[in-house]
Amino acid sequence: MRDIQSRHNGLPPRTPDMLYNIVRKFYRGAVSHYDLIQEKKAVVRATWEHQKATGEDAELRQALHTLFLEFHFYVTCWLQIEMALFRLARQDEEQSRVLERFRPDLEKHLGVREQLDQTEACVEAQLRQDGPNGASVERDMYWFEGITFTVDEQSLQTLHALYEAIQQARTK
C-alpha cells in the first residue's frame, strides 16, 4: 500500500498516454461511484434517526463504516489522478499549472484518504466528535482529523473541473 506522504517516491515510468488513461479511468471510477455514495449516506441518515429513537448505535456504526469505505474508494480515485497528474506536471508546464491550481482540493481529498486507511478508527473518531447529537450526519459533513469532508455535488463538480483542466492542458 502506498502511503500519502511518500506517494511520489519510486513511481514506475509511464508514457504520457498511459498517464492520461490512468486519469480517465479513475475519473470515471469516482464519478460512477457518486450515486452509490449518496445511497449509503441515506442509509446513514436512516440509522441515525433509528439511533436517536432507540439509543442503540450498532446499526449507525455499521452504516458509517460502509459509508467511509465508499468514501475511501472515491478519494483513492483522487489519489490515483493526483499521482498521474504529478508525473504529467514534471513533463509539461501546462499540467504543472493544473496541479498547482487544484492543489488545495487534491490535498484535502488525499488528507481524508490517509485517515480512511484506518476506517474503524474514523468511525470511532466520528462518534466521539459528534457525541449523541450526530451533527455530522445531520449536516452531511464528516470530520477526519480536522478536515471536514463529504462526497457531495461540490466535490463532484471540482472533480469534473480537474478532469476538464487536465484534458484542456493536454491539447495545448
C-alpha positions in Angstrom: 0.0 0.0 0.0 1.3 3.4 -0.9 1.1 5.9 1.9 0.1 9.5 1.2 3.3 11.1 2.4 5.6 9.1 0.1 3.2 8.7 -2.8 5.6 10.1 -5.4 8.6 8.0 -4.4 9.6 5.2 -6.7 6.7 5.6 -9.2 7.3 3.5 -12.3 7.9 5.3 -15.5 4.8 5.8 -17.7 4.3 7.4 -21.0 2.0 10.4 -21.2 -0.7 8.4 -22.9 -0.6 5.8 -20.1 -0.9 8.6 -17.5 -3.9 10.2 -19.4 -5.5 6.7 -19.4 -5.0 6.5 -15.7 -6.6 9.9 -15.2 -9.6 8.9 -17.3 -10.0 5.5 -15.7 -10.0 6.9 -12.1 -12.1 9.9 -13.0 -14.7 7.6 -14.4 -14.5 5.4 -11.4 -15.0 8.3 -9.0 -17.9 9.7 -11.0 -19.6 6.3 -11.3 -19.3 5.8 -7.5 -21.1 9.1 -6.7 -24.6 7.7 -6.7 -23.7 4.7 -4.6 -22.2 7.1 -2.0 -25.4 9.1 -1.9 -27.4 5.9 -1.3 -25.1 5.0 1.6 -25.5 8.5 3.0 -29.3 7.9 3.0 -28.7 4.7 5.0 -26.6 6.5 7.5 -29.3 9.1 7.9 -31.9 6.4 8.5 -29.8 4.6 11.0 -29.1 7.9 12.8 -32.8 8.5 13.1 -33.2 5.0 14.5 -30.3 5.5 16.9 -31.9 8.8 18.2 -35.2 6.9 18.9 -33.6 3.8 20.5 -30.2 4.9 21.8 -28.7 1.8 20.1 -25.7 2.8 17.9 -24.6 -0.6 16.4 -26.5 0.0 13.1 -25.2 3.5 12.9 -21.6 2.3 13.4 -22.0 -0.2 10.6 -23.6 2.3 8.3 -20.8 4.8 8.9 -18.2 2.1 8.4 -19.8 1.2 5.0 -20.1 4.9 4.0 -16.5 5.5 4.9 -15.4 2.5 2.8 -17.2 4.1 -0.1 -15.6 7.4 0.6 -12.2 5.6 0.7 -12.8 4.3 -2.9 -13.7 7.8 -4.1 -10.7 9.5 -2.5 -8.4 6.7 -3.7 -9.5 7.7 -7.3 -8.4 11.2 -6.4 -5.1 9.8 -5.2 -4.5 8.0 -8.5 -5.4 11.0 -10.5 -3.0 13.2 -8.4 -0.1 10.7 -8.9 -0.7 10.7 -12.6 -1.0 14.4 -12.8 2.2 14.8 -10.7 4.1 12.8 -13.3 2.5 14.7 -16.2 3.4 18.0 -14.5 7.0 17.0 -14.4 6.9 16.7 -18.2 4.5 19.5 -19.1 4.3 23.1 -17.9 0.5 23.3 -18.6 -0.1 20.3 -16.4 2.1 21.8 -13.7 -0.3 24.8 -13.7 -3.3 22.5 -13.4 -1.6 20.7 -10.5 -0.9 24.0 -8.7 -4.4 25.3 -9.3 -6.1 22.2 -7.9 -3.5 21.5 -5.1 -5.8 22.6 -2.2 -8.6 20.3 -3.4 -6.2 17.4 -4.1 -4.6 17.8 -0.6 -8.0 17.8 1.1 -9.1 14.6 -0.6 -5.7 13.0 0.0 -5.8 14.0 3.6 -9.1 12.3 4.0 -7.8 9.3 2.1 -4.9 9.0 4.6 -7.3 9.0 7.5 -9.7 6.5 5.9 -6.9 3.9 5.7 -8.0 3.3 9.3 -11.7 3.1 8.6 -12.8 1.8 12.0 -10.8 4.5 13.8 -12.5 7.1 11.7 -15.9 5.7 12.7 -14.9 5.9 16.4 -13.5 9.4 16.0 -16.7 10.5 14.2 -18.9 9.2 17.1 -16.6 10.9 19.7 -16.6 14.1 17.7 -20.4 14.1 17.3 -21.4 12.9 20.7 -25.0 11.9 21.0 -26.4 14.6 18.6 -24.9 13.3 15.4 -24.4 16.7 13.9 -22.1 15.4 11.1 -24.9 13.1 9.8 -27.4 15.9 10.0 -25.2 18.3 8.2 -23.7 15.6 5.8 -20.3 16.9 6.7 -17.9 14.4 8.4 -14.8 15.0 10.5 -11.4 13.4 9.6 -8.7 14.7 11.9 -9.5 18.3 11.5 -10.7 18.1 7.9 -14.5 18.4 7.3 -15.5 16.4 4.3 -18.2 14.7 2.4 -18.7 13.5 -1.1 -21.3 16.0 -2.4 -22.1 17.9 -5.5 -19.3 20.4 -4.8 -16.7 17.6 -4.6 -18.0 16.1 -7.8 -18.0 19.4 -9.6 -14.4 20.0 -8.5 -13.5 16.6 -9.9 -15.2 17.4 -13.2 -13.3 20.7 -13.3 -10.0 19.0 -12.6 -10.5 16.4 -15.3 -11.6 19.1 -17.8 -8.5 21.2 -16.9 -6.2 18.2 -17.4 -7.8 17.5 -20.8 -7.6 21.1 -21.9 -3.9 21.3 -20.9 -3.3 18.1 -22.9 -4.5 19.7 -26.1 -2.4 22.9 -25.8 
